[in-house]
Amino acid sequence: MASVFTHVLVGVAQGAAGKSAWKKQRRFWLLAVLCSILPDFDGIGLKLGVPYGALWGHRGMTHSLLFAVIAGIAAAACFPLPWKEKEKWTLALLFFIITASHGVLDALTNGGLGVAFFSPFDTHRYFFPWTPIQVSPMSAPKFFTARGLRVMWSELLWVWCPTVVVTALVYYWRVRKRNSNSE
């Protein structure tokens, strides 16, 4: 898996694409962060004896696109929108993308059993052909080791830097567009 730090960074960067009215509310950001890490709640199952490769094991059902759809709709339902119904679906789509990005990042790692994107219909676990991200340890004490540093370096190189660059470009484009509209 990618580290929790990277999942949150990507979720927050994706949340920055949301509408201004949403971004002014703390609940929006809390839901964006929750959606970015929610799939890893399956780690609780490991502690309860659920096998890693099982449907509800790590990187199983909670990493699927179906789960991301359900999480996106549920997160949008938790967000009070006095606006049009279409806007609720737009928000649900954004929360879906944030949740689904978790599995995408995990499929870019070089360890584990892969990601069950199509669970429960297809329980096969997938990796992308290119896996540049070092798989993160699943416990905090193991993360703060030499291995954890290698993980953070690979995430910095392959996720953090591109995310910051793309977010800055989007921000620049929005400011420029807003300034040209006000002239």
ZIDAKA-V213659 format. One record per residue. N is the residue number from 1. RES is the residue in one letter. SS is DSSP state (@ for helix, = for strand, . for the rest). PHI is phi in whole degrees, -180 to 180 (NA if undefined). D_FIRST is the distance of its C-alpha to the first C-alpha in Angstrom with 2 decimals. Layout:
N:RES:SS:PHI:D_FIRST
N:RES:SS:PHI:D_FIRST
//
This chain:
1:M:.:NA:0.00
2:A:.:-75:3.76
3:S:.:-72:6.33
4:V:@:-60:8.65
5:F:@:-61:11.24
6:T:@:-71:9.98
7:H:@:-60:9.46
8:V:@:-67:12.93
9:L:@:-56:14.45
10:V:@:-66:13.84
11:G:@:-62:15.11
12:V:@:-68:18.07
13:A:@:-62:18.86
14:Q:@:-68:19.01
15:G:@:-61:21.08
16:A:.:-63:23.44
17:A:.:-79:24.49
18:G:.:-70:25.97
19:K:.:-70:29.67
20:S:@:-56:31.39
21:A:@:-62:32.67
22:W:@:-68:29.21
23:K:@:-68:27.86
24:K:.:-80:30.79
25:Q:.:-107:29.63
26:R:@:-59:27.30
27:R:@:-60:26.25
28:F:@:-58:24.82
29:W:@:-68:22.49
30:L:@:-63:21.52
31:L:@:-68:20.75
32:A:@:-63:18.76
33:V:@:-65:16.54
34:L:@:-60:16.40
35:C:@:-62:15.51
36:S:@:-70:12.60
37:I:@:-112:10.98
38:L:@:-52:12.88
39:P:@:-58:10.60
40:D:@:-79:8.74
41:F:@:-66:12.33
42:D:@:-66:12.01
43:G:@:-62:11.04
44:I:@:-62:14.78
45:G:@:-61:15.62
46:L:@:-59:14.28
47:K:@:-70:16.76
48:L:.:-95:19.38
49:G:.:96:19.23
50:V:.:-73:17.49
51:P:.:-62:16.34
52:Y:.:-52:12.73
53:G:.:-85:14.17
54:A:.:-74:16.50
55:L:.:-51:16.94
56:W:.:-98:15.78
57:G:.:-75:13.21
58:H:.:-63:9.46
59:R:.:66:8.38
60:G:.:-96:12.17
61:M:@:-55:14.77
62:T:@:-73:13.08
63:H:@:-102:10.87
64:S:.:-81:14.21
65:L:@:-68:16.58
66:L:@:-61:19.18
67:F:@:-60:17.25
68:A:@:-63:16.71
69:V:@:-63:20.49
70:I:@:-63:21.41
71:A:@:-64:19.33
72:G:@:-63:20.83
73:I:@:-67:24.30
74:A:@:-64:24.00
75:A:@:-64:22.87
76:A:@:-64:25.76
77:A:@:-67:28.10
78:C:.:-82:27.34
79:F:.:-105:28.43
80:P:.:-73:32.22
81:L:.:-118:33.45
82:P:.:-84:37.21
83:W:.:-94:36.92
84:K:.:-66:37.19
85:E:@:-59:35.29
86:K:@:-59:33.87
87:E:@:-67:32.17
88:K:@:-64:30.36
89:W:@:-71:28.98
90:T:@:-65:27.99
91:L:@:-65:26.11
92:A:@:-61:24.48
93:L:@:-63:23.44
94:L:@:-63:21.88
95:F:@:-66:19.93
96:F:@:-61:18.90
97:I:@:-61:17.64
98:I:@:-62:15.68
99:T:@:-66:14.08
100:A:@:-66:13.57
101:S:@:-63:11.98
102:H:@:-60:8.81
103:G:@:-65:8.60
104:V:@:-62:9.98
105:L:@:-62:7.49
106:D:@:-65:4.70
107:A:@:-74:7.92
108:L:.:-94:8.56
109:T:=:-89:6.28
110:N:.:-102:8.60
111:G:.:-151:7.48
112:G:.:90:7.49
113:L:.:-101:10.03
114:G:.:101:9.17
115:V:=:-120:9.57
116:A:.:-87:12.97
117:F:.:-57:14.11
118:F:.:-107:17.69
119:S:.:-62:17.68
120:P:.:-90:20.15
121:F:.:-75:22.34
122:D:.:-139:20.34
123:T:.:-90:17.81
124:H:.:-60:16.90
125:R:.:-105:13.25
126:Y:=:-118:12.81
127:F:.:-119:11.26
128:F:.:-78:13.15
129:P:.:-61:15.82
130:W:.:-112:14.56
131:T:.:-127:11.19
132:P:.:-80:11.94
133:I:=:-90:8.75
134:Q:.:-66:8.25
135:V:.:-69:5.16
136:S:.:-84:5.38
137:P:.:-62:7.71
138:M:.:-90:7.83
139:S:.:-120:11.33
140:A:@:-60:13.12
141:P:@:-60:15.71
142:K:@:-73:13.50
143:F:@:-71:11.87
144:F:.:-90:15.47
145:T:.:-138:16.28
146:A:@:-60:16.82
147:R:@:-62:13.37
148:G:@:-59:12.07
149:L:@:-65:14.62
150:R:@:-64:13.50
151:V:@:-61:9.96
152:M:@:-63:11.98
153:W:@:-63:14.46
154:S:@:-66:12.34
155:E:@:-70:10.97
156:L:@:-60:14.62
157:L:@:-69:15.99
158:W:@:-98:14.01
159:V:@:-126:13.09
160:W:@:-61:15.23
161:C:@:-60:18.46
162:P:@:-61:18.54
163:T:@:-64:17.72
164:V:@:-64:20.49
165:V:@:-64:22.86
166:V:@:-64:22.51
167:T:@:-62:22.87
168:A:@:-64:25.90
169:L:@:-65:27.43
170:V:@:-64:27.16
171:Y:@:-61:28.67
172:Y:@:-59:31.40
173:W:@:-62:32.16
174:R:@:-65:32.51
175:V:@:-64:34.77
176:R:@:-63:36.82
177:K:@:-65:37.22
178:R:@:-64:38.23
179:N:@:-67:40.72
180:S:@:-72:42.24
181:N:@:-74:42.69
182:S:@:-85:44.49
183:E:.:-81:47.00
//
